[in-house]
Amino acid sequence: MELRWGILSAANIAFEQVVPAIRKSPTSKVAAIASKSKPKLERFQIQTAYDSYDELLADETLDSIYIPLPNELHAKYVIKALEAGKHVLVEKPLAVNLEQVEEVIAAQHETEKVVLEAFMYQHHAQHSFVKAFIDKGELGEIKHIKAHFSWQIEDENDIRLNANLGGGALNDVGCYCMHVITQILKFHPSQIQYIKTEGQDVDLTGVCTMVDQHGVTATFTCSMNMPFYDMYEIIGTKGSVRVEHSFRPDLSYDQKGHITIFDENRKIIEKHKIEDDQYLRQIEEFERCINNPDIAKQYLEASIQNMKYIQKAHESLNNRILTTLEE
């Protein structure tokens, strides 16, 4: 059965990455799009176009909706799409706080449709490689995890500079760091401290420090005011694994993920370059979730937990104190 997609807005990420990925899948079709900007609509070359989001959601020929709207609108339109009987792929973050997440979960339970948060990076083959290496025990006891994701914002009118629209570095790129640390690498913090180092209305740059109940630590830096750079590293008693181009390998110089394995003396043992299409893999996984509710449930539970940690990080920033999480 062919999955018919509706695209809710003519955002750049939709044009550059997600719509091309949907078109690559033999079992998916981009069938409609909604936007008030006719110039933006035209570049998609999608025959069915609507002036309003509600009109698109009312299209009974559509099975699934992709939502790349501003962060603050994610939960609202995820719920609208679910209530219209559609499966939903929504750009990260799923929502901007736990209250909104709970509203999404209630709607999902009511409709039993798939909701997948678009952490596209996690579907790239390099992370399966890293997890398999760690599971073999080659690193010994894990002592520290660190991550970094940054880029330089240039447009002073960019919506990511608007606090009312859920802007800020933590919501934009820090959520990737939090996700890889807590959901892919399974670090479960008991304490979280997030510090905003620059920015007024929103956090342009921030540093997060976390500790789990066993004393293992994790840190990440996120920024919209530094050169583009994305990585994470796991450090153990017997060595470390460093993943360069971890979140956007498609933007690396060779469009590949780069994994370097070190021994305990920082001597390079192995290097690997892994090629994959994370956006296509995301569409394929979305299709798999529709046919397997248990898989979809696992992804949604991960999104809930990640949002919990992000909210605790925000609370520590606002309170200027170490935020402790209850088990």
GIGI-V967895 format. One line per field, one symbol per residue. ss: DSSP state (~ for helix, > for strand, _ for the rest). phi: phi as a letter, one per 30 degrees, with the letter a starting at -180 (. if undefined). psi: psi as a letter, one per 30 degrees, with the letter a starting at -180 (. if undefined). A space follows every 50 residues. Layout:
ss: ???
phi: ???
psi: ???
This chain:
ss: __>>>>>>___~~~~~~~~~~~~~___>>>>>>>___~~~~~~~___>>> __~~~~~______>>>>___~~~~~~~~~~~~~___>>>>>______~~~ ~~~~~~~~~~~___>>>>_~~~~_~~~~~~~~~~~______>>>>>>>>> >>______~~~_~~~___~~~~~~~~~~~~~~~~____>>>>>>>>>>__ ____>>>>>>>>____>>>>>>>_>>>>>>>>>>>>__>>>>>>____~~ ~_____>>>>>>>____>>>>>>>___~~~~~~~~~~~~~~_~~~~~~~~ ~~~~~~~~~~~~~~~~~~~___>>___
phi: .ddcccccjcddddddbddeddddddcbbdcabbadcdedddddhcdcbc dbdddddddddccbbcccdeedceeeddddddddicdbcbdddeacaddd edddddddddchcdbbddddedddddddddddddddiddiddcabbbabb acdcddceddccddcidjddddbddddddddccdcidcdcbbbcbdcajc dbddbbbcbbbcdcidcbbbcbacbbedababbccbdclabccdhdcbdd cddbhbdccbccddciddcbbbcbcacdddddddddddddcbeddedddd dddddddedddddddddddhbdcccdd
psi: kkkkkkjilhleeeeeeeeeeeffkfglkjfllklfjeeeeeffhkejkl fleeeeffjffkelkkjhlkeffeeefeeeeefggklkjklllelfleee eeeeeeeeeefhlkjkkiieeffkffeeeeeeeeffgffbkkekkllkjl ljkejfgkffgjefghaleefefffeeeeeefeefhkjkfkkkkkjflkd eljeklkkklklfggklkllkkkggllkkkllkkkafgalkkjlheeiff glfghlkkkkklafggkkelkkkkkljfeeeeeeeeeeeefjfeeeeeee eeeeeeeeeeeeeeeeeefhlkkkkk.
